[in-house]
Amino acid sequence: MTTTLITGANKGLGFETARRLVAAGHTVYVGSRDPERGRRAAERLGARAVVIDVTDDTSVAAAAKAIEADGGLDVLVNNAGIETRTADGGVAGAAEATADALRPLFETNVFGTVRVTHAFLPLLGRSAAPVVVNVSSGLGSLARVSAPGTPAYAYPGVAYPASKAAVNMITVQYAKAFPRMRINAVEPGYTATDLNGNTGTQTVEQGAEIIVRMARVAPDGPTGGYFDAEGPIPW
């Protein structure tokens, strides 16, 4: 039996990923900052709830201890992430970007990914087939964001793309450091979720496809890669 933790799984892409992995036979921990929302989501899914705030060392350590006590972990999906919006629903461009504006996104999207991965490395190391999936974005691709005429090029924000580019680098470095693990970054696509005010053009079912696929990657599958539903994408 494969045991999987998904952070930020009480709604959106995390919830849909949990639903699909439960259907595939995984024992899934629905990670949520809010205990009640997590409990309700887990009940709906036939999953287990675990409270985890990826920005808090104590919360992450407690979640790791609880999952270890229940038997360990095989798959970690670092899905929790945020994007900030301006009052009119847009994003702050380079002229408005400040260190303070970037800090909360990096705390969740980057430092949260490192914090959770570090805490669960001992458990993953005991698994026969350990897997880590880091939910990134196409906006983390320098190649895509610098290609004129593309939707990524037109995105004016600084904080979110920078945080996801950092997630991509984290993915590569962890994959090199732990060659027995399958560690990959994925781009779900522009999916309608609360993160973007439900302005995305894809459904969560479509967006979760690549997350689920890479969560189920075989021990001889790719590692240190960056993928969307159609295959590898440029860094």
KAJOWO-V12413 format. One record per helix or strand. SS is the DSSP state (h for helix, s for strand). FROM is the first residue (numbers start at 1). LEN is the number of residues. If there is no record, write none. Layout:
ss=SS from=FROM len=LEN
ss=SS from=FROM len=LEN
This chain:
ss=s from=3 len=4
ss=h from=12 len=12
ss=s from=27 len=6
ss=h from=35 len=11
ss=s from=48 len=4
ss=h from=57 len=13
ss=s from=75 len=4
ss=h from=99 len=27
ss=s from=131 len=5
ss=h from=138 len=3
ss=h from=142 len=4
ss=h from=151 len=4
ss=h from=159 len=19
ss=s from=182 len=5
ss=s from=191 len=1
ss=h from=194 len=3
ss=s from=202 len=1
ss=h from=204 len=12
ss=s from=226 len=3
ss=s from=231 len=2
